[in-house]
Amino acid sequence: MNTAKHTVSAFDEELDALRDMILEMGSRASSATTDAIKALNKRDSEKARAIVAADRDIDALHHRAETAAVNIIALRAPMADDLRVVVAAIKMSALLERTADYAKNIARRVERITIEFPDKTWDILSEMSSEAGAMLTDVVRAYAEGNAAAAETVVERDDIVDDLHDRLTAKLLKHMIKHPDSISQAAHLMFIGKHIERIGDQATNIAEMVAYAETGEQPDTRDTDRESLAA
């Protein structure tokens, strides 16, 4: 047996397995985001609890992907392009795990929303979540295809989500002033809006890591501090 050829083949299989784990995380995080908004719209507590429970599976995938990537670095000592691919996978795994956390925290708030959505806020929330969810789906596809150009279009769309978030915040603040008895409920909706805006940020960060893996261009990831995960 040609040992060198066998080693290269095994290395390729390990990279493919790592890539598959990232794609699976991306699919699950995307589904969690979509399902959380559906649960919110329908006040579906059962679906919301299922989303929260399923987050453990995404956490487990994150751990597996991180472990696999570290093992590749330790045992294979990849160089140049291969090392960049592995490092990008580690970063993307963490970003997708955090994205799923935002979806989980939206789901956790479903049971706390007991009022009708104030003055067109649902329309904005729905548009925000649709755009952020599409960004997430598209960036996972860009990663699967190794398409840096497609990833760049995702980065460009983040301003849309940011603008919608600003509109939502303004409407909710006006509602709080007019209806001080509903401040607590409106605050929940503001947190939900912030989580959706952060999902857009994470899709942007992932897109920049896709570009990094493909081109070597250093990413300029956006601030995604853990404080914004507060449920």
C-alpha positions as CSV (number, residue, x, y, z in Angstrom):
1,M,0.0,0.0,0.0
2,N,1.2,3.5,-0.8
3,T,1.4,5.0,2.7
4,A,1.6,8.6,1.5
5,K,-1.5,8.2,-0.7
6,H,-3.4,6.5,2.2
7,T,-2.5,9.4,4.5
8,V,-3.7,12.0,2.0
9,S,-6.9,10.1,1.5
10,A,-7.5,9.8,5.3
11,F,-6.8,13.6,5.7
12,D,-9.3,14.4,2.9
13,E,-11.9,12.2,4.6
14,E,-11.3,14.0,7.9
15,L,-11.7,17.4,6.3
16,D,-14.9,16.2,4.6
17,A,-16.3,15.0,7.9
18,L,-15.5,18.3,9.5
19,R,-17.2,20.2,6.7
20,D,-20.3,17.9,7.0
21,M,-20.6,18.8,10.7
22,I,-20.5,22.5,9.9
23,L,-23.1,22.1,7.3
24,E,-25.3,20.1,9.7
25,M,-24.9,22.8,12.3
26,G,-25.9,25.4,9.7
27,S,-29.0,23.5,8.7
28,R,-30.1,23.1,12.3
29,A,-29.4,26.7,13.2
30,S,-31.3,27.9,10.2
31,S,-34.3,25.6,11.0
32,A,-34.3,26.8,14.7
33,T,-34.4,30.4,13.6
34,T,-37.3,29.8,11.2
35,D,-39.2,27.7,13.7
36,A,-38.7,30.1,16.6
37,I,-40.4,32.9,14.6
38,K,-43.2,30.6,13.6
39,A,-43.7,29.6,17.2
40,L,-43.8,33.3,18.2
41,N,-46.4,34.2,15.6
42,K,-48.7,31.3,16.6
43,R,-47.8,31.5,20.3
44,D,-46.9,27.8,20.0
45,S,-45.4,26.9,23.3
46,E,-44.9,23.3,22.5
47,K,-42.9,24.1,19.4
48,A,-40.9,26.7,21.4
49,R,-40.0,24.1,24.0
50,A,-38.9,21.7,21.3
51,I,-36.6,24.3,19.9
52,V,-35.0,24.9,23.3
53,A,-34.6,21.2,23.8
54,A,-33.1,20.7,20.4
55,D,-30.4,23.3,21.1
56,R,-28.5,20.6,23.1
57,D,-28.0,18.7,19.8
58,I,-26.4,21.7,18.2
59,D,-24.2,22.2,21.2
60,A,-23.1,18.6,20.9
61,L,-22.3,19.1,17.2
62,H,-20.3,22.2,18.1
63,H,-18.2,20.2,20.5
64,R,-17.7,17.4,18.0
65,A,-16.7,19.8,15.2
66,E,-14.3,21.6,17.5
67,T,-12.7,18.4,18.7
68,A,-12.4,17.1,15.2
69,A,-10.7,20.3,14.0
70,V,-8.2,20.4,16.9
71,N,-7.4,16.7,16.2
72,I,-6.7,17.5,12.6
73,I,-4.4,20.3,13.5
74,A,-2.6,18.2,16.2
75,L,-2.2,15.0,14.1
76,R,-2.0,16.2,10.5
77,A,-0.2,19.6,11.0
78,P,-2.0,21.1,8.0
79,M,-0.3,23.9,6.1
80,A,-1.4,26.9,4.1
81,D,-4.8,26.5,2.5
82,D,-5.7,23.4,4.5
83,L,-4.9,25.1,7.8
84,R,-7.0,28.0,6.8
85,V,-9.9,25.7,6.1
86,V,-9.7,24.1,9.5
87,V,-9.3,27.4,11.4
88,A,-12.3,28.8,9.5
89,A,-14.4,25.7,10.4
90,I,-13.6,26.2,14.1
91,K,-14.7,29.8,13.9
92,M,-17.9,29.0,12.0
93,S,-18.8,26.2,14.4
94,A,-18.7,28.7,17.3
95,L,-20.7,31.3,15.3
96,L,-23.4,28.8,14.4
97,E,-23.6,27.6,18.0
98,R,-24.2,31.1,19.1
99,T,-26.7,31.7,16.3
100,A,-28.7,28.7,17.6
101,D,-28.5,30.2,21.1
102,Y,-30.2,33.4,19.8
103,A,-33.0,31.2,18.2
104,K,-33.3,29.3,21.5
105,N,-33.7,32.6,23.4
106,I,-36.4,33.8,21.0
107,A,-38.2,30.5,21.6
108,R,-37.9,31.0,25.4
109,R,-39.8,34.3,25.2
110,V,-42.8,32.8,23.3
111,E,-44.7,32.0,26.4
112,R,-44.0,35.5,27.9
113,I,-45.7,37.3,25.0
114,T,-49.4,37.6,25.9
115,I,-50.5,40.8,24.0
116,E,-51.1,41.4,20.3
117,F,-48.2,42.7,18.4
118,P,-48.3,46.6,18.7
119,D,-48.8,48.7,15.5
120,K,-47.2,46.8,12.7
121,T,-44.4,45.5,14.8
122,W,-45.1,41.9,13.6
123,D,-44.7,43.0,10.0
124,I,-41.2,44.3,10.9
125,L,-40.3,41.3,13.0
126,S,-41.4,39.0,10.2
127,E,-39.5,40.9,7.6
128,M,-36.4,40.9,9.8
129,S,-36.5,37.2,10.6
130,S,-37.1,36.4,6.9
131,E,-34.1,38.4,5.8
132,A,-31.8,37.1,8.6
133,G,-33.0,33.6,8.0
134,A,-32.3,33.9,4.3
135,M,-28.8,35.3,5.0
136,L,-28.1,32.3,7.2
137,T,-29.4,29.8,4.6
138,D,-27.5,31.5,1.8
139,V,-24.2,31.6,3.7
140,V,-24.4,27.9,4.6
141,R,-24.9,27.3,0.8
142,A,-22.0,29.5,0.0
143,Y,-19.8,27.5,2.4
144,A,-21.0,24.2,0.9
145,E,-20.1,25.5,-2.6
146,G,-16.9,27.2,-1.5
147,N,-18.3,30.4,-3.1
148,A,-16.7,33.5,-1.7
149,A,-18.6,35.8,-4.1
150,A,-21.9,34.5,-2.8
151,A,-20.7,34.9,0.8
152,E,-19.9,38.6,0.0
153,T,-23.5,39.2,-1.0
154,V,-24.6,38.0,2.4
155,V,-22.4,40.6,4.1
156,E,-23.9,43.4,1.9
157,R,-27.4,42.5,3.1
158,D,-26.8,42.9,6.8
159,D,-27.7,46.6,6.6
160,I,-31.2,45.6,5.7
161,V,-31.6,43.8,9.0
162,D,-30.0,46.6,10.9
163,D,-32.4,49.2,9.4
164,L,-35.4,47.0,10.2
165,H,-34.1,46.6,13.7
166,D,-33.9,50.4,14.1
167,R,-37.5,50.7,12.8
168,L,-38.7,48.1,15.2
169,T,-37.0,49.7,18.2
170,A,-38.5,53.1,17.4
171,K,-42.0,51.7,17.1
172,L,-41.7,49.8,20.4
173,L,-40.4,52.8,22.2
174,K,-43.4,54.9,21.0
175,H,-45.7,52.1,22.1
176,M,-44.1,52.0,25.6
177,I,-44.7,55.8,26.0
178,K,-48.3,55.5,25.0
179,H,-49.0,52.3,26.9
180,P,-46.8,52.2,30.0
181,D,-48.7,49.2,31.3
182,S,-47.3,47.1,28.4
183,I,-43.6,48.0,28.9
184,S,-42.7,44.5,30.0
185,Q,-44.3,42.9,27.0
186,A,-42.8,45.4,24.6
187,A,-39.4,44.8,26.2
188,H,-39.7,41.1,25.4
189,L,-40.3,42.1,21.8
190,M,-37.3,44.4,21.8
191,F,-35.1,41.5,23.0
192,I,-36.5,39.3,20.3
193,G,-35.7,42.0,17.7
194,K,-32.2,42.2,19.1
195,H,-31.7,38.5,18.8
196,I,-32.8,38.5,15.2
197,E,-30.4,41.4,14.5
198,R,-27.6,39.4,16.0
199,I,-28.5,36.4,13.8
200,G,-27.9,38.7,10.9
201,D,-24.6,39.7,12.4
202,Q,-23.6,36.1,12.8
203,A,-24.5,35.2,9.2
204,T,-22.3,38.1,8.2
205,N,-19.4,36.9,10.3
206,I,-19.8,33.4,8.9
207,A,-19.8,34.8,5.4
208,E,-16.5,36.6,6.1
209,M,-15.1,33.3,7.4
210,V,-16.2,31.6,4.1
211,A,-14.3,34.2,2.2
212,Y,-11.3,33.8,4.4
213,A,-11.3,30.0,3.9
214,E,-11.5,30.5,0.1
215,T,-9.3,33.5,-0.4
216,G,-7.2,34.1,2.7
217,E,-8.7,37.6,3.2
218,Q,-8.7,38.4,6.9
219,P,-12.2,38.7,8.3
220,D,-13.5,41.8,10.1
221,T,-16.1,40.1,12.3
222,R,-18.7,42.2,14.1
223,D,-19.1,42.5,17.8
224,T,-21.1,39.5,19.2
225,D,-20.6,39.7,22.9
226,R,-22.3,37.1,25.1
227,E,-24.2,39.7,27.1
228,S,-26.7,40.0,24.2
229,L,-27.7,36.3,24.7
230,A,-29.5,37.1,27.9
231,A,-32.9,35.5,27.9
